[in-house]
């Protein structure tokens, strides 16, 4: 017996900019919490200072949010939107990380950079894909 996807098993779609940014922010917070735990695990046996791990790692789970959005659409426009969004998001994130005070640990300055990159990418992607995107038919 062939099994198809039922409506119960399908994840809800992210439709609005608020939903997209809220989901990305939730994934960032989860990534930051995991990063803090991982950093503590390495601080205890080595004795190095807390917060020396790059905070950019906390933004990695947000990539999953945007990857799902990328998969949801088809067409060549999504590639251009993704490239422009990544370049502008990373540029904004690096700018924030660079202008952060030098006294801040890498976890804080990198985390702010990663958060800004994710939050800059979201509106660019959402606006562009709603204008130029073609949603996949299932």
Secondary structure, DSSP 8 states (H G I E B T S, - for coil): ------TTTS-----SHHHHHHHHHHHHHHHHHHHHHHHHHHHHHH---TT-S-GGGGGHHHHHHHHHHHHHEESTHHHHHHHHHHHHHHHHHHHHHHHS-TTS-HHHHHHHHHHHHHHHHHHHHHHHHHHH-EE---
